[in-house]
Amino acid sequence: AVITDPLLASNKTFDYIVVGGGLAGLTVAGRLSESASITVLVIEAGSDNRQDPRVYDIYRYGQAFQSELDWSYPTDQKKSIRAGKTLGGSSSINGAAWTRGLKQQYDSWIQLLDPADAGSGWDWNGMFSYMKKVSSPLLSPSFLTSSASLMNLAQAEAFSAPNSGQKAKGANSIAAYHGTVGPVQVTFPDLMYGGPQQPAFASAMVKLGLKKYKDLNGGTPNCVSFTPNSINPHDQDHRSSSATAYLSPVESTRTGWTTLVGQQVTKILFSPSTILPRVATGVQFGTASGQRYTAHARKEVILAAGSIGSPALLQLSGIGDATALSKLGIPSIIDLKTVGKNLQEQTLNSVGAGGTNFNFGGSGPSDVIAYPNIYELFGSNAATVVASIQNSLSSWASSQAGSALSAAALQTIYKVQANAIINDKAPVAEMFYNNGSPAKIGLLIWQLLPFSRGTVSIISSNPFTKPQTNVNYFSVDFDLTVQVGVARMARRVFQTAPLSTLSTGETIPGFKNVPDSAVHGSDADWRKWIRSHFFPEVSASWILKLLVYDTKNVRVVDASVMPLQVSAHLSSSLYGIAEKAADIIKSAQ
Ligand SMILES: Cc1cc2nc3c(=O)[nH]c(=O)nc-3n(C[C@H](O)[C@H](O)[C@H](O)COP(=O)(O)OP(=O)(O)OC[C@H]3O[C@@H](n4cnc5c(N)ncnc54)[C@H](O)[C@@H]3O)c2cc1C
């Protein structure tokens, strides 16, 4: 059940306490609670807003921003980072684009794990099965209950292939790339845009050198493709979030699963013994103006508070850089300097062109994305750009060492990242065709694989003071070079047929702000405009190690655990991570 009264959880003991009822938290809780003998408490700081149209109506995307449903975490350069503060977390306010990264990017995670974990399935094959289909070698039959038929085992996705109308508008799919009976509904919108603009964008991108794929969800995003959304065709195309997918169907039958909303976890509590590994006994929670309560965990405390919320809570609990924490008067439980480090955040710009009087032929969400690789982005300059990456890894690592364990550790991560970009041709930028915004022909463009690294640090021992997030946008100048590259490609695609035949000319930034030239605008002009107009794009990460070092029973399962960005919108990958994590947690018992 979903409850709001803290007294119903106070002083009670549960097998698992999950901090944060967001994407990963509800996925893990949904799987753990499949066993009737297991008790799970999820504590979510936001409310249950499943009936709020700003949440369920994907056509109102954006209305939740900067409201009580959005954490709006402050960050450097006077920006703020959006994150869902509501049941379902960011999956309840996100754009619902459903994509996966490049196969080799998931395979490369293995290189960042202990050699002993090489066979642990943190690779494309392991992740792909969790993202889409039944595959749960660790699952024991005792976890099956009658309600399991509502949520098929270890399968995140229920894809509905496009119908003939949607196909005529450009949608397509490859059945083998999708799950069909998981909880998260994925399809193309009923009101899908049918005007000439989306196919024209796709055709123009092909002219600029990209391949057009029927479906990019098989580990092959380097293309232009029509992409589906996490929306439910059986429920008026309403959003399919972790809340509606994993909780709603079983909410009244899972007696062992309690979800407490409107309460923020303020601290993880540990048993007094200082012998490592430390043992968590439960959590403290409350509201800014109310009293604090305690709930006890018999087995594990699972942090799923998101890539800013989870490191902040670890630090509040005494797990982090002991010197920094002591300045805030927080006694150290574990001196773990990597907590809140290696943050990777992308930057987005909106560009646009006026349109002729063509009809959009439908309404949002939009359906076409292009993912260029570095060679496509930089053309004849690519060799120079590649050489600059190869020659710079060591100096970049030194410059970002303060946001990592060490320069050496970061260089190891950078090598994997550079290999993906240079040898595996991982897409370095996204071009999201956005019907009608910021102009009639609109494009959202962002660099996907930044080398700049940031940190999340609490600035007070008061858990209701938001942490300080320093993304250090463009502190590795190469990130700005990529953003300039994709801005130029956007300018070029507006000028390329057949999209150009629908365009009355670029308006944002427009030639007045960034004068056109033989190279489609100078570096200096683009850099200036990008810096003054960018927004944070949402995604972040810092570790891949579900079990927090030197603890016996504190896990992190959310976007924090990805060691490197993948060239994709994150939700599909995170459902896969959470599904796999649930199996790992079950097998640990
Ligand atoms: C505006 C926006 C648009 C996006 N668009 C897309 C998209 O189109 N496609 C896509 O695939 N991905 C998209 N994403 C990304 C995706 O939704 C997130 O990466 C994903 O939801 C992160 O999952 P998570 O479990 O790590 O965190 P979240 O889903 O954010 O969940 C964290 C939860 O923890 C709660 N919490 C935090 N601190 C505490 C605490 N101390 N106590 C209790 N609860 C706490 C939060 O309220 C939240 O509910 C978007 C994200 C945003 C914000």
The ligand as an SDF file (V2000), in Angstrom:
LIG
                    3D

 53 58  0  0  0  0  0  0  0  0999 V2000
   13.3760   16.3080  -16.9990 C   0  0  0  0  0  0  0  0  0  0  0  0
   13.9070   14.9450  -17.3030 C   0  0  0  0  0  0  0  0  0  0  0  0
   13.7350   14.4120  -18.5840 C   0  0  0  0  0  0  0  0  0  0  0  0
   14.2250   13.1370  -18.8620 C   0  0  0  0  0  0  0  0  0  0  0  0
   13.9430   12.5880  -20.0890 N   0  0  0  0  0  0  0  0  0  0  0  0
   14.2320   11.2830  -20.3010 C   0  0  0  0  0  0  0  0  0  0  0  0
   13.7760   10.6350  -21.4760 C   0  0  0  0  0  0  0  0  0  0  0  0
   13.1040   11.2300  -22.3320 O   0  0  0  0  0  0  0  0  0  0  0  0
   14.0900    9.3080  -21.6330 N   0  0  0  0  0  0  0  0  0  0  0  0
   14.8090    8.6300  -20.6950 C   0  0  0  0  0  0  0  0  0  0  0  0
   15.0680    7.4420  -20.9090 O   0  0  0  0  0  0  0  0  0  0  0  0
   15.2760    9.2260  -19.5890 N   0  0  0  0  0  0  0  0  0  0  0  0
   14.9620   10.5270  -19.3580 C   0  0  0  0  0  0  0  0  0  0  0  0
   15.3600   11.1200  -18.1930 N   0  0  0  0  0  0  0  0  0  0  0  0
   16.2650   10.3900  -17.3000 C   0  0  0  0  0  0  0  0  0  0  0  0
   15.6150    9.3380  -16.4000 C   0  0  0  0  0  0  0  0  0  0  0  0
   14.2810    9.6260  -16.0980 O   0  0  0  0  0  0  0  0  0  0  0  0
   16.4560    9.2600  -15.1350 C   0  0  0  0  0  0  0  0  0  0  0  0
   17.7820    8.9660  -15.5270 O   0  0  0  0  0  0  0  0  0  0  0  0
   15.9900    8.1820  -14.1780 C   0  0  0  0  0  0  0  0  0  0  0  0
   14.6590    8.3630  -13.7830 O   0  0  0  0  0  0  0  0  0  0  0  0
   16.8980    8.1580  -12.9590 C   0  0  0  0  0  0  0  0  0  0  0  0
   16.4850    7.1030  -12.1410 O   0  0  0  0  0  0  0  0  0  0  0  0
   16.9630    7.0150  -10.6360 P   0  0  0  0  0  0  0  0  0  0  0  0
   16.2770    5.8410  -10.0510 O   0  0  0  0  0  0  0  0  0  0  0  0
   18.4240    7.1000  -10.5830 O   0  0  0  0  0  0  0  0  0  0  0  0
   16.4290    8.3660   -9.9670 O   0  0  0  0  0  0  0  0  0  0  0  0
   14.9700    8.9500   -9.8850 P   0  0  0  0  0  0  0  0  0  0  0  0
   14.0470    8.2900  -10.8380 O   0  0  0  0  0  0  0  0  0  0  0  0
   15.0950   10.4260  -10.0170 O   0  0  0  0  0  0  0  0  0  0  0  0
   14.4860    8.5820   -8.4120 O   0  0  0  0  0  0  0  0  0  0  0  0
   15.0670    9.0970   -7.2350 C   0  0  0  0  0  0  0  0  0  0  0  0
   13.9540    9.2050   -6.1900 C   0  0  0  0  0  0  0  0  0  0  0  0
   14.5030    9.3610   -4.9070 O   0  0  0  0  0  0  0  0  0  0  0  0
   13.7540   10.3440   -4.2020 C   0  0  0  0  0  0  0  0  0  0  0  0
   14.6150   10.8810   -3.1520 N   0  0  0  0  0  0  0  0  0  0  0  0
   15.7530   11.5990   -3.2870 C   0  0  0  0  0  0  0  0  0  0  0  0
   16.3190   11.8230   -2.0990 N   0  0  0  0  0  0  0  0  0  0  0  0
   15.5380   11.2090   -1.1730 C   0  0  0  0  0  0  0  0  0  0  0  0
   15.6110   11.0500    0.2280 C   0  0  0  0  0  0  0  0  0  0  0  0
   16.6380   11.5420    0.9410 N   0  0  0  0  0  0  0  0  0  0  0  0
   14.6090   10.3870    0.8580 N   0  0  0  0  0  0  0  0  0  0  0  0
   13.5820    9.8590    0.1680 C   0  0  0  0  0  0  0  0  0  0  0  0
   13.4720    9.9560   -1.1790 N   0  0  0  0  0  0  0  0  0  0  0  0
   14.4470   10.6210   -1.8420 C   0  0  0  0  0  0  0  0  0  0  0  0
   13.3460   11.3090   -5.2620 C   0  0  0  0  0  0  0  0  0  0  0  0
   12.2610   12.1120   -4.8600 O   0  0  0  0  0  0  0  0  0  0  0  0
   13.0240   10.3810   -6.4170 C   0  0  0  0  0  0  0  0  0  0  0  0
   11.7010    9.9420   -6.4040 O   0  0  0  0  0  0  0  0  0  0  0  0
   14.9110   12.4020  -17.8800 C   0  0  0  0  0  0  0  0  0  0  0  0
   15.0950   12.9430  -16.5880 C   0  0  0  0  0  0  0  0  0  0  0  0
   14.5810   14.1910  -16.2900 C   0  0  0  0  0  0  0  0  0  0  0  0
   14.7620   14.7560  -14.9070 C   0  0  0  0  0  0  0  0  0  0  0  0
  1  2  1  0
  2  3  1  0
  2 52  2  0
  3  4  2  0
  4  5  1  0
  4 50  1  0
  5  6  2  0
  6  7  1  0
  6 13  1  0
  7  8  2  0
  7  9  1  0
  9 10  1  0
 10 11  2  0
 10 12  1  0
 12 13  2  0
 13 14  1  0
 14 15  1  0
 14 50  1  0
 15 16  1  0
 16 17  1  0
 16 18  1  0
 18 19  1  0
 18 20  1  0
 20 21  1  0
 20 22  1  0
 22 23  1  0
 23 24  1  0
 24 25  2  0
 24 26  1  0
 24 27  1  0
 27 28  1  0
 28 29  2  0
 28 30  1  0
 28 31  1  0
 31 32  1  0
 32 33  1  0
 33 34  1  0
 33 48  1  0
 34 35  1  0
 35 36  1  0
 35 46  1  0
 36 37  1  0
 36 45  1  0
 37 38  2  0
 38 39  1  0
 39 40  1  0
 39 45  2  0
 40 41  1  0
 40 42  2  0
 42 43  1  0
 43 44  2  0
 44 45  1  0
 46 47  1  0
 46 48  1  0
 48 49  1  0
 50 51  2  0
 51 52  1  0
 52 53  1  0
M  END
$$$$
